[in-house]
Amino acid sequence: MTKSGIIVALGDTNHELVETMRDLRAHGVDVVTIGQYLQPSPKHATIDRWVHPDEFRWFREQGEALGFGSVFSGPLVRSSYRADEQRHAAESGRGAVAY
């Protein structure tokens, strides 16, 4: 099982995100996490935009349509977010979850 994570709001577009997910699936990635970039300090890159929860649900739907075994998508989701649950979701075919 392979997994990758995407952090949004660093100048990306929704179209670019879907293209990235397509590339990940084409390379056999099974699990993807999608979360909001949060600026850790004033020295780091600024947040490009606040992604609405409806967009995170849309990202999840796109991931489901592309055939990911598990998609965790939400503003506070990180690559290790509920990792055990991600694995079980992918293995059982339960699929995508948005938070």
MITI-267413 format. One record per residue (C-alpha): residue number from 0; residue in one letter; x, y, z. Coordinates in Angstrom, 1 decimal. Layout:
<n: NUM	res: A	x: X	y: Y	z: Z>
...
REM end
This chain:
<n: 0	res: M	x: 0.0	y: 0.0	z: 0.0>
<n: 1	res: T	x: 1.3	y: 3.4	z: -0.9>
<n: 2	res: K	x: 0.3	y: 6.8	z: 0.5>
<n: 3	res: S	x: 0.9	y: 10.5	z: -0.4>
<n: 4	res: G	x: -0.3	y: 13.8	z: 1.1>
<n: 5	res: I	x: -1.2	y: 17.1	z: -0.5>
<n: 6	res: I	x: -1.2	y: 20.4	z: 1.3>
<n: 7	res: V	x: -3.4	y: 23.1	z: -0.4>
<n: 8	res: A	x: -3.4	y: 26.9	z: -0.4>
<n: 9	res: L	x: 0.2	y: 27.6	z: -1.5>
<n: 10	res: G	x: -0.9	y: 29.1	z: -4.9>
<n: 11	res: D	x: -2.3	y: 25.9	z: -6.3>
<n: 12	res: T	x: -5.6	y: 25.6	z: -8.2>
<n: 13	res: N	x: -8.3	y: 23.0	z: -7.8>
<n: 14	res: H	x: -7.5	y: 21.8	z: -11.4>
<n: 15	res: E	x: -3.9	y: 21.3	z: -10.4>
<n: 16	res: L	x: -4.9	y: 19.4	z: -7.4>
<n: 17	res: V	x: -7.0	y: 17.0	z: -9.4>
<n: 18	res: E	x: -4.2	y: 16.6	z: -12.0>
<n: 19	res: T	x: -1.8	y: 15.7	z: -9.1>
<n: 20	res: M	x: -4.2	y: 13.1	z: -7.8>
<n: 21	res: R	x: -4.5	y: 11.7	z: -11.4>
<n: 22	res: D	x: -0.7	y: 11.4	z: -11.5>
<n: 23	res: L	x: -0.6	y: 9.8	z: -8.1>
<n: 24	res: R	x: -3.2	y: 7.1	z: -9.1>
<n: 25	res: A	x: -1.3	y: 6.6	z: -12.4>
<n: 26	res: H	x: 1.8	y: 5.7	z: -10.3>
<n: 27	res: G	x: -0.1	y: 3.3	z: -8.1>
<n: 28	res: V	x: -0.7	y: 5.4	z: -5.0>
<n: 29	res: D	x: -3.6	y: 3.9	z: -2.9>
<n: 30	res: V	x: -4.2	y: 6.4	z: -0.1>
<n: 31	res: V	x: -4.1	y: 10.2	z: -0.3>
<n: 32	res: T	x: -4.5	y: 12.9	z: 2.4>
<n: 33	res: I	x: -5.4	y: 16.5	z: 1.6>
<n: 34	res: G	x: -5.1	y: 19.3	z: 4.1>
<n: 35	res: Q	x: -4.9	y: 23.1	z: 4.5>
<n: 36	res: Y	x: -1.5	y: 24.8	z: 4.6>
<n: 37	res: L	x: -1.1	y: 26.6	z: 7.9>
<n: 38	res: Q	x: 1.7	y: 29.2	z: 8.1>
<n: 39	res: P	x: 3.9	y: 28.0	z: 11.0>
<n: 40	res: S	x: 5.5	y: 31.4	z: 11.5>
<n: 41	res: P	x: 5.9	y: 34.8	z: 9.9>
<n: 42	res: K	x: 9.1	y: 33.6	z: 8.3>
<n: 43	res: H	x: 7.3	y: 31.0	z: 6.3>
<n: 44	res: A	x: 5.2	y: 31.2	z: 3.1>
<n: 45	res: T	x: 1.9	y: 33.0	z: 3.6>
<n: 46	res: I	x: -1.5	y: 31.2	z: 3.2>
<n: 47	res: D	x: -2.7	y: 31.8	z: -0.4>
<n: 48	res: R	x: -6.4	y: 31.2	z: 0.6>
<n: 49	res: W	x: -8.6	y: 29.5	z: 3.1>
<n: 50	res: V	x: -10.2	y: 26.4	z: 1.5>
<n: 51	res: H	x: -13.9	y: 26.0	z: 2.3>
<n: 52	res: P	x: -15.0	y: 22.7	z: 3.7>
<n: 53	res: D	x: -17.2	y: 22.2	z: 0.6>
<n: 54	res: E	x: -14.0	y: 22.2	z: -1.5>
<n: 55	res: F	x: -12.5	y: 19.6	z: 0.7>
<n: 56	res: R	x: -15.6	y: 17.4	z: 0.2>
<n: 57	res: W	x: -15.2	y: 18.0	z: -3.5>
<n: 58	res: F	x: -11.5	y: 16.9	z: -3.4>
<n: 59	res: R	x: -12.6	y: 13.8	z: -1.6>
<n: 60	res: E	x: -15.2	y: 13.1	z: -4.3>
<n: 61	res: Q	x: -12.6	y: 13.6	z: -7.0>
<n: 62	res: G	x: -10.3	y: 11.2	z: -5.2>
<n: 63	res: E	x: -13.1	y: 8.6	z: -4.9>
<n: 64	res: A	x: -13.8	y: 8.9	z: -8.6>
<n: 65	res: L	x: -10.2	y: 8.4	z: -9.4>
<n: 66	res: G	x: -10.2	y: 5.1	z: -7.5>
<n: 67	res: F	x: -8.1	y: 5.8	z: -4.4>
<n: 68	res: G	x: -8.7	y: 3.2	z: -1.7>
<n: 69	res: S	x: -8.8	y: 6.0	z: 0.9>
<n: 70	res: V	x: -9.1	y: 9.8	z: 0.7>
<n: 71	res: F	x: -8.9	y: 11.8	z: 3.9>
<n: 72	res: S	x: -9.6	y: 15.5	z: 3.1>
<n: 73	res: G	x: -10.1	y: 18.4	z: 5.5>
<n: 74	res: P	x: -8.5	y: 21.5	z: 6.8>
<n: 75	res: L	x: -6.6	y: 19.9	z: 9.6>
<n: 76	res: V	x: -5.7	y: 16.6	z: 7.8>
<n: 77	res: R	x: -2.0	y: 15.8	z: 7.6>
<n: 78	res: S	x: -0.2	y: 12.8	z: 6.0>
<n: 79	res: S	x: -0.2	y: 10.9	z: 9.3>
<n: 80	res: Y	x: -3.8	y: 11.9	z: 10.2>
<n: 81	res: R	x: -5.6	y: 8.9	z: 11.6>
<n: 82	res: A	x: -3.1	y: 6.7	z: 9.8>
<n: 83	res: D	x: -4.5	y: 3.4	z: 11.2>
<n: 84	res: E	x: -8.0	y: 4.4	z: 10.1>
<n: 85	res: Q	x: -6.6	y: 5.3	z: 6.6>
<n: 86	res: R	x: -5.1	y: 1.9	z: 6.3>
<n: 87	res: H	x: -8.2	y: 0.1	z: 7.4>
<n: 88	res: A	x: -10.4	y: 2.2	z: 5.1>
<n: 89	res: A	x: -8.2	y: 1.4	z: 2.1>
<n: 90	res: E	x: -8.0	y: -2.3	z: 2.9>
<n: 91	res: S	x: -11.7	y: -2.7	z: 3.5>
<n: 92	res: G	x: -12.7	y: -0.6	z: 0.5>
<n: 93	res: R	x: -14.6	y: 1.8	z: 2.8>
<n: 94	res: G	x: -13.1	y: 4.6	z: 0.8>
<n: 95	res: A	x: -13.0	y: 8.3	z: 1.4>
<n: 96	res: V	x: -13.6	y: 10.4	z: 4.5>
<n: 97	res: A	x: -13.8	y: 14.2	z: 4.7>
<n: 98	res: Y	x: -13.3	y: 16.1	z: 8.0>
REM end
